[in-house]
């Protein structure tokens, strides 16, 4: 690689453009945005603004000698083909979640990169939220974990592709709950081993936009997951009921607290900030051989397994063992 790593971004819509702007404005001494690929008419203006080459075919972007590593922020139905092509061409890939919308495809993606010995990083960026990190830091001192609840609620989606099963692959299970499943693994260090869920379609005519699920973790604790895109409000709340009290926080509103008896004690936490920045910081160090892979592909696969098990449970109405997949 050059002194600056040449980056190609596939998909520079709402989320992909965030990566592009951070690279151009915040990482100009470490990354070079050399290429983008997007089907929208806006792509030409973006390419000119960022001084990047525009490719109509993402395969040409990956093949370019000016591209050292790839960021993929497209609809998840395209992830397997893009990932395979990157692995075959030896290009490190930072891919947006979900890694895939079924466990077989996600496993194949991880296998592509492992067989090719090419780095794969999954952008489970909620791990960099300050409240989430605070919960992870304080949880061990709370003693044994008995139960937990995690909620992630967003406004109804206005993106039409999220109502198309052939493109989105799933509703809030794969596009919202995937955050919660990964974050719970990150905070607790435990695995989700069993799940039973129920879902509804309120406004989304094609896919579920509301999910409530029960989970059992490998440490024996029980949990409730509640995620939806049906109400006109945002929240990202976690509650951990522990031996020495309750630890709770809201990752959207910057709240971190400990409860003992009837006393609520605020815990110090920095205000929530863009999570792509620290991910790119660690990814750069990893690509330069100065740190570990921030979020390896196997982590993305683990989250997809839980999502897949959740979907199976909704169909059967029964508990599903995640590791049986």
C-alpha positions in Angstrom: 0.0 0.0 0.0 1.0 3.6 -0.5 1.8 5.9 2.5 -1.9 6.9 2.2 -4.3 4.0 1.7 -6.4 4.3 -1.4 -10.0 3.7 -0.6 -12.9 2.8 -3.0 -16.4 3.1 -1.7 -19.3 1.1 -3.2 -22.5 2.8 -2.4 -22.3 6.5 -1.6 -25.9 7.1 -0.6 -26.9 8.4 2.8 -24.6 6.2 4.9 -21.8 5.7 2.4 -21.4 9.4 1.9 -20.7 9.7 5.6 -17.7 7.4 5.1 -16.6 9.5 2.2 -16.8 12.8 4.0 -14.9 11.5 7.0 -12.2 10.2 4.8 -11.9 13.4 2.8 -12.2 15.8 5.8 -10.9 13.9 8.8 -8.4 11.3 7.5 -6.8 13.1 4.5 -3.3 12.3 5.7 -4.0 8.6 6.1 -6.6 7.7 3.4 -7.1 8.7 -0.2 -10.6 8.5 -1.5 -9.7 7.3 -5.0 -12.9 5.8 -6.3 -16.7 5.5 -5.8 -19.4 3.5 -7.4 -23.1 4.5 -7.3 -26.0 4.2 -9.6 -27.7 7.5 -8.7 -27.4 10.5 -10.9 -25.8 12.3 -7.9 -22.8 10.1 -8.2 -21.0 12.3 -10.8 -21.3 15.4 -8.6 -20.0 13.4 -5.6 -17.0 12.1 -7.6 -16.1 15.6 -8.7 -16.5 17.0 -5.2 -14.3 14.3 -3.7 -11.9 14.2 -6.6 -12.5 10.5 -7.0 -13.0 8.3 -10.1 -16.6 7.2 -10.7 -17.2 3.6 -11.7 -20.5 2.5 -13.0 -19.6 -1.1 -12.3 -18.3 -1.9 -8.8 -16.2 -4.7 -10.2 -14.1 -2.1 -12.0 -13.6 -0.2 -8.8 -12.4 -3.3 -6.9 -10.0 -4.1 -9.8 -8.5 -0.7 -9.9 -4.8 -0.4 -9.0 -5.7 2.9 -7.2 -7.9 1.1 -4.7 -6.0 -0.6 -1.9 -9.1 -1.3 0.3 -12.9 -1.2 -0.1 -15.8 0.1 1.9 -19.2 -1.4 1.1 -22.4 0.4 2.1 -25.0 -1.0 -0.3 -28.3 -2.9 0.1 -27.5 -6.2 1.7 -28.6 -8.4 -1.2 -25.4 -7.2 -3.0 -23.0 -8.0 -0.2 -22.1 -11.6 -1.1 -21.1 -10.9 -4.6 -19.1 -7.8 -3.7 -17.4 -9.6 -0.8 -16.5 -12.6 -3.0 -14.9 -10.3 -5.6 -12.9 -8.4 -3.0 -11.6 -11.6 -1.5 -10.6 -12.9 -5.0 -8.8 -9.7 -5.7 -7.0 -9.5 -2.4 -8.7 -6.2 -1.3 -9.4 -5.7 2.4 -13.1 -5.0 2.9 -15.0 -2.9 5.5 -18.6 -3.9 5.0 -21.8 -2.4 6.5 -24.1 -4.6 8.7 -25.9 -6.9 8.3 -23.1 -9.0 6.8 -25.8 -10.8 5.0 -29.5 -11.6 5.5 -29.2 -15.3 5.9 -26.7 -17.4 7.9 -25.5 -19.4 4.9 -24.5 -16.3 2.9 -22.8 -14.7 5.9 -20.8 -17.9 6.5 -19.7 -18.0 2.9 -18.5 -14.4 3.1 -16.4 -15.2 6.1 -15.0 -18.3 4.4 -14.1 -16.3 1.2 -11.8 -14.0 3.2 -10.4 -16.7 5.5 -9.4 -18.9 2.6 -7.9 -15.9 0.7 -6.2 -14.6 3.9 -7.7 -11.2 3.2 -8.9 -8.9 6.0 -12.7 -8.6 6.5 -14.1 -6.0 8.9 -17.8 -5.6 9.8 -19.1 -2.1 10.6 -21.0 -2.9 13.8 -20.4 0.7 14.7 -22.7 0.8 17.8 -19.7 -0.7 19.6 -18.1 2.7 19.5 -21.0 4.5 21.2 -19.9 6.1 24.4 -22.8 4.8 26.4 -22.3 1.3 25.1 -18.7 1.5 26.0 -19.6 2.8 29.5 -22.0 -0.1 30.0 -19.2 -2.6 29.1 -16.8 -0.8 31.4 -19.1 -0.8 34.5 -20.9 -4.1 34.1 -18.2 -6.4 35.7 -18.3 -4.4 39.0 -22.1 -5.0 39.2 -21.6 -8.7 40.0 -23.7 -11.5 38.6 -26.0 -10.6 35.8 -29.5 -12.0 36.2 -31.6 -10.4 33.5 -31.5 -7.6 30.9 -33.6 -5.7 28.5 -32.5 -3.9 25.3 -34.7 -1.6 23.2 -34.0 0.2 19.9 -36.8 2.2 18.5 -36.8 4.4 15.5 -39.3 6.4 13.4 -41.1 4.5 10.5 -38.7 4.2 7.7 -39.0 6.3 4.6 -36.6 4.2 2.4 -38.7 2.2 -0.1 -36.1 -0.6 -0.5 -36.7 -1.6 3.2 -40.1 -2.8 2.2 -38.8 -5.0 -0.6 -37.9 -8.5 0.7 -35.7 -9.3 -2.4 -33.5 -6.3 -1.6 -33.7 -5.8 2.2 -33.8 -9.5 3.0 -35.5 -8.7 6.3 -37.1 -6.0 8.3 -36.2 -4.7 11.8 -34.7 -8.1 12.7 -31.8 -7.7 10.2 -31.6 -3.9 10.1 -32.2 -2.9 13.7 -32.1 -5.9 16.1 -28.8 -6.9 14.5 -27.3 -3.9 16.4 -28.8 -5.0 19.7 -27.6 -8.6 19.3 -24.1 -7.6 18.6 -24.1 -4.9 21.3 -25.3 -7.4 23.9 -22.5 -9.8 23.0 -20.0 -6.9 23.1 -21.2 -5.5 26.5 -21.6 -8.8 28.4 -19.0 -11.0 26.7 -21.7 -13.7 26.6 -23.4 -15.4 23.6 -27.1 -15.5 22.8 -27.8 -19.2 22.9 -31.6 -19.4 22.6 -34.2 -17.0 21.2 -38.0 -16.9 20.9 -39.6 -14.0 19.0 -42.8 -12.4 17.8 -43.1 -9.8 15.0 -45.7 -7.6 13.5 -46.1 -5.5 10.3 -47.6 -2.2 11.3 -46.7 0.2 8.5 -44.2 -1.9 6.4 -46.3 -4.0 4.0 -43.5 -6.2 3.0 -41.5 -7.0 6.1 -41.7 -6.8 9.9 -41.3 -3.4 11.5 -41.8 -4.5 15.1 -40.1 -7.3 17.1 -40.2 -8.5 20.7 -38.0 -11.4 21.6 -36.9 -13.4 24.6 -33.3 -14.5 24.8 -31.1 -16.7 27.0 -27.4 -15.9 27.3 -24.6 -18.3 27.8 -24.0 -16.9 31.3 -27.5 -18.0 32.3 -29.1 -14.6 32.2 -32.5 -13.9 30.6 -33.4 -11.0 28.4 -36.0 -9.1 26.4 -35.3 -7.5 23.1 -37.8 -4.8 21.8 -37.1 -3.1 18.5 -39.3 -1.3 16.1 -39.8 1.4 13.5 -43.4 2.3 14.3 -43.5 5.3 16.7 -42.4 8.9 16.2 -39.6 8.7 18.7 -36.1 7.4 19.1 -34.6 5.4 22.0 -31.8 3.0 22.5 -32.1 1.8 26.1 -30.3 -1.0 28.0 -31.1 -2.3 31.5 -28.9 -4.9 33.3 -30.3 -6.3 36.6 -27.3 -7.4 38.6 -26.2 -8.8 42.0 -25.2 -5.3 43.2 -27.9 -3.2 41.6 -29.0 -2.1 38.2 -26.9 -0.6 35.4 -28.8 1.3 32.7 -28.2 3.6 29.8 -29.6 5.1 26.6 -27.2 5.2 23.7 -29.2 7.7 21.7 -29.8 10.2 24.6 -26.4 9.9 26.3 -27.7 8.5 29.6 -25.6 6.2 31.8 -26.8 5.4 35.4 -26.5 3.0 38.3 -29.4 2.2 40.6 -29.0 1.0 44.2 -32.3 0.7 46.1 -34.3 3.8 45.2 -31.2 5.9 44.5 -30.3 6.7 40.9 -26.6 7.7 40.4 -25.5 9.2 37.1 -22.2 7.8 35.7 -19.8 9.9 33.7 -20.1 9.5 30.0 -19.1 11.6 27.0 -21.9 12.8 24.7 -22.7 10.5 21.8 -20.6 11.2 18.7 -20.2 9.8 15.2 -19.1 6.2 15.5 -17.6 5.9 12.1 -14.6 8.0 13.1 -13.2 5.6 15.7 -13.9 2.7 13.5 -11.9 4.2 10.6 -9.2 5.1 13.1 -8.8 1.5 14.2 -9.3 0.1 10.7 -6.4 2.3 9.5 -4.1 1.0 12.2 -5.1 -2.6 11.4 -4.4 -2.2 7.7 -1.0 -0.7 8.6 -0.2 -3.6 10.8 -0.4 -1.6 14.0 -3.4 -3.1 15.7 -6.0 -5.9 15.6 -9.0 -6.2 13.3 -11.5 -3.9 15.1 -14.5 -6.1 14.3 -13.6 -9.3 12.4 -16.0 -11.0 10.0 -16.8 -13.7 12.6 -18.5 -11.1 14.8 -20.8 -10.1 11.9 -21.6 -13.8 11.3 -22.5 -14.3 15.0 -25.0 -11.4 14.9 -26.5 -12.8 11.7 -26.9 -16.2 13.3 -29.0 -14.7 16.0 -31.1 -12.8 13.5 -31.6 -16.0 11.5 -32.6 -18.0 14.6 -35.0 -15.2 15.5 -36.7 -15.4 12.1 -37.0 -19.2 12.4 -38.6 -18.8 15.9 -41.2 -16.4 14.6 -42.2 -18.9 12.0 -42.4 -21.9 14.4 -43.5 -20.0 17.5 -40.9 -22.1 19.4 -37.5 -21.5 21.1 -34.6 -21.9 18.7 -31.0 -22.8 19.7 -28.7 -20.4 17.9 -25.8 -22.9 17.7 -28.0 -25.5 16.0 -27.9 -23.4 12.8 
